[in-house]
Amino acid sequence: MPYLIDGHNLIPSLGLRLDSPDDELALIERLQQFCRLQRTRAEVYFDGAPPGYAGKRGFGLVTAHFVRQGSSADAALEQRLQALGRAARNWTVVSSDGRVRRAAQAVHARALSAGEFAAQVRAASLHETQSPPAEPGLSPEELEEWLTLFRERRGK
């Protein structure tokens, strides 16, 4: 199920800082990893884009919408939900903003708070970092035994 995300709402829930100059890019990187692991895609909305920077940009499985100053990510999310029409029920909206969550529920989209989604992102990341148990290898002695056996067979 793809996601529509209120970016500035999610940033602090993932332990990132809104006052960091790279906060949006850091969030996009985390979302790229999550989408790759979950085999899904996401659209993330950021408001307050300076003149000349507003617009849509693709980052693999993540599409970032930089909403111009004077408008809001909340309004852009609501417009996107309306544009999806009946297909909105196949999306999950991530926001802790009551207005956005109500708009999601009105079109039968699933709604998650930023904290709930952040927990899913952390769990997916943790799952990836846990490597499977290593298969036991051959000891040097066992390796030498096998090499001797193969040499003997090749010599026959």
C-alpha positions as CSV (number, residue, x, y, z in Angstrom):
1,M,0.0,0.0,0.0
2,P,1.6,3.3,-1.0
3,Y,1.9,6.3,1.4
4,L,1.0,10.0,1.3
5,I,3.2,11.7,3.9
6,D,3.1,15.0,5.7
7,G,6.9,15.4,5.7
8,H,7.5,18.2,8.3
9,N,5.1,16.4,10.6
10,L,7.1,13.1,10.3
11,I,10.7,14.6,10.6
12,P,10.7,15.0,14.4
13,S,9.0,11.6,15.0
14,L,12.0,9.9,13.3
15,G,14.4,11.8,15.6
16,L,15.4,14.2,12.8
17,R,15.6,17.9,13.4
18,L,13.4,20.4,11.6
19,D,16.0,23.1,12.1
20,S,18.6,21.1,10.2
21,P,19.4,22.4,6.7
22,D,19.2,18.8,5.4
23,D,16.1,17.6,7.3
24,E,14.1,17.0,4.1
25,L,16.8,15.1,2.3
26,A,17.5,13.0,5.4
27,L,13.8,12.1,5.6
28,I,13.7,11.2,1.9
29,E,16.7,8.9,2.4
30,R,14.9,7.1,5.3
31,L,11.8,6.8,3.2
32,Q,13.7,5.4,0.2
33,Q,15.1,2.7,2.5
34,F,11.7,2.0,3.9
35,C,10.0,1.8,0.5
36,R,12.7,-0.5,-0.8
37,L,12.3,-2.8,2.2
38,Q,8.5,-2.8,2.1
39,R,8.3,-2.9,-1.7
40,T,6.1,0.1,-1.9
41,R,6.2,3.8,-2.8
42,A,5.6,7.1,-1.1
43,E,4.8,10.7,-1.8
44,V,6.0,13.1,0.7
45,Y,4.9,16.7,1.0
46,F,6.9,19.6,2.4
47,D,5.6,23.1,2.7
48,G,7.5,26.4,2.7
49,A,9.5,25.8,-0.5
50,P,11.3,29.0,-1.5
51,P,10.7,30.6,-4.9
52,G,12.2,28.6,-7.7
53,Y,12.3,25.4,-5.6
54,A,8.7,24.5,-5.5
55,G,7.6,21.5,-7.5
56,K,7.7,17.7,-7.7
57,R,11.0,15.7,-7.7
58,G,11.5,11.9,-8.0
59,F,13.9,10.0,-5.7
60,G,13.4,6.4,-6.8
61,L,10.4,5.0,-5.0
62,V,9.8,8.4,-3.2
63,T,8.3,11.4,-4.9
64,A,8.8,14.7,-3.0
65,H,6.4,17.5,-3.4
66,F,7.8,20.9,-2.4
67,V,4.8,23.1,-1.8
68,R,5.4,26.8,-2.5
69,Q,5.3,29.4,0.3
70,G,1.8,30.7,0.8
71,S,0.3,27.3,0.5
72,S,0.5,24.2,2.8
73,A,1.4,20.6,2.6
74,D,-1.9,19.9,4.3
75,A,-3.8,21.5,1.5
76,A,-1.7,19.7,-1.1
77,L,-2.3,16.4,0.6
78,E,-6.1,17.0,0.6
79,Q,-6.0,17.9,-3.1
80,R,-4.1,14.7,-3.8
81,L,-6.6,12.6,-1.9
82,Q,-9.4,14.2,-3.9
83,A,-7.6,13.6,-7.2
84,L,-7.2,10.0,-6.3
85,G,-10.9,9.6,-6.0
86,R,-11.9,6.0,-5.3
87,A,-8.3,4.9,-5.5
88,A,-7.6,6.8,-2.3
89,R,-8.8,3.8,-0.3
90,N,-5.6,2.0,-1.5
91,W,-3.3,4.6,0.1
92,T,-2.1,5.2,3.7
93,V,-1.9,8.9,4.8
94,V,0.8,9.7,7.4
95,S,0.1,12.8,9.5
96,S,-0.7,13.7,13.0
97,D,-2.7,16.7,11.8
98,G,-6.4,16.2,12.6
99,R,-7.5,18.0,9.4
100,V,-5.4,15.7,7.2
101,R,-6.5,12.6,9.0
102,R,-10.1,13.6,8.7
103,A,-9.6,14.2,4.9
104,A,-8.1,10.7,4.6
105,Q,-10.9,9.1,6.5
106,A,-13.5,10.9,4.3
107,V,-12.1,9.1,1.2
108,H,-11.6,5.8,3.1
109,A,-7.8,6.0,3.0
110,R,-6.0,4.5,5.9
111,A,-4.6,7.1,8.3
112,L,-1.5,6.7,10.6
113,S,-0.1,9.2,13.0
114,A,3.5,10.3,12.4
115,G,4.5,8.4,15.5
116,E,2.8,5.1,14.4
117,F,4.5,5.3,11.0
118,A,7.9,6.2,12.5
119,A,7.7,3.0,14.5
120,Q,7.1,1.1,11.3
121,V,10.1,2.8,9.7
122,R,12.4,2.0,12.6
123,A,11.2,-1.6,12.8
124,A,11.9,-2.1,9.1
125,S,15.3,-0.6,9.4
126,L,16.1,-2.7,12.5
127,H,14.9,-5.9,10.7
128,E,17.3,-5.1,7.8
129,T,20.3,-4.6,10.1
130,Q,19.8,-7.9,11.8
131,S,21.8,-10.2,9.7
132,P,20.9,-13.9,9.5
133,P,23.0,-16.3,11.5
134,A,26.2,-17.1,9.8
135,E,26.5,-20.6,8.4
136,P,29.2,-22.5,10.0
137,G,32.3,-22.6,7.8
138,L,35.0,-25.3,7.5
139,S,37.8,-25.3,10.0
140,P,41.3,-25.1,8.5
141,E,41.7,-28.8,9.2
142,E,38.5,-29.8,7.5
143,L,39.4,-27.6,4.5
144,E,42.7,-29.4,4.2
145,E,41.0,-32.8,4.4
146,W,38.7,-31.9,1.5
147,L,41.5,-30.5,-0.6
148,T,43.5,-33.7,0.0
149,L,40.4,-35.8,-1.0
150,F,39.9,-33.8,-4.2
151,R,43.6,-34.0,-5.1
152,E,43.5,-37.8,-4.7
153,R,40.4,-38.1,-6.8
154,R,41.9,-35.9,-9.6
155,G,45.0,-38.1,-9.6
156,K,43.1,-41.3,-10.3
